[in-house]
Amino acid sequence: LNLLQAAKAAQVERFIYVSYSRNIDVDCPLKTAKRTVEQAVKESGMTYTILRPSSFMEVWLSPIVGFDAANGNVTVYGTGEKKISWISLHDVTQFAVASLTNPVAQNAVLELGGPEALSPLEVIKIFESVSGKTFTVQHVPAAALQAQLAAATDPIQQSFAALMLAVTQGDEIDMTEMLQSFPLKLTSVAEFARR
């Protein structure tokens, strides 16, 4: 919000904000903050684009949240069967840059996902195929994440628990129309795994 106010004071004409997917809808401080800023951006008077990406590959397919591909150990939240439109943060950057000149992005909210929706279990199979390893998989039930959310005492703990719970619900985004307006090449999970 401070950045938004500074942009208005500096008479910035265009503001691009990265939020998160409309489907990530578990109440938490992060959700409240993201949606509050979205509303302020819309009311700012500047031409705006709000990007709402699905789960970042660089975060959710990394050791920071239990996806340790290098050692073949993965934590799956929930059953791992719900599909998610994993997206690379580099692809979100491409959308941000393209939004500067694409009229479709003017005063618009763009829901963004990767080129395919895959369940966490399908993602694991891709990583196993690329690495030649069989992964050890541990599941954290949704009920355990709900209990973790209920017991969380600070905003960061609450937000992490809520995001993990949201992952159990999936986040499938059909990119067919978006890619007609933004003909970008998106990173697949398989490409990300090979890197």
Order of alpha helices (4+ residues) and beta strands (2+ residues): alpha-beta-alpha-beta-alpha-beta-beta-alpha-beta-alpha-beta-alpha-alpha-alpha-alpha
